[in-house]
Amino acid sequence: MNLNTLAAAVTGSITPLTLITITPEVGYTTAPDGTLTPTPSTAVQTYGQVQALSQTDLRQVEGLNLQAEMASVYLPGEWSGVIRGTQQGGTTLAFNGQTWLVVFVPEQWPNWTRVIVCLQR
């Protein structure tokens, strides 16, 4: 049973589904000066729910010392943020004409993931 699909059907009238383009990063290329450039994978389009951060999320983000415009996004499937051990990460989401970077994954389940994203300017 996919609880995310059931919940989205119920909560869709309050927080409608948004078309989101997800571009996962598969690694980095290191330049001679040491700067890292993310290597993007194939982009995927899906629908997700974009919500404001909860009080608990705000505390966690505050602990990460992140100061920016942020949102919580519920997505179908399994997604991740930065994984330093495997040098993966830098997944970006594009929706409503803006690009957002996944900075934190507070919940990950077999059928869905909740990510915290930061607006990129």
Buried (B, 14 or more C-beta within 10 A) or exposed (E): EEEBEEEBEEBEEEBEBBEBEBBBBBBBEEEEEEEEEBEBBEEEEBBBBBBEBEEEBEEBBEEEEEEEEBBBBBBBBEBBBBEEEEBBBBBBBBBEEEBBBBBBBBEBEEEBBBBBBBEEE
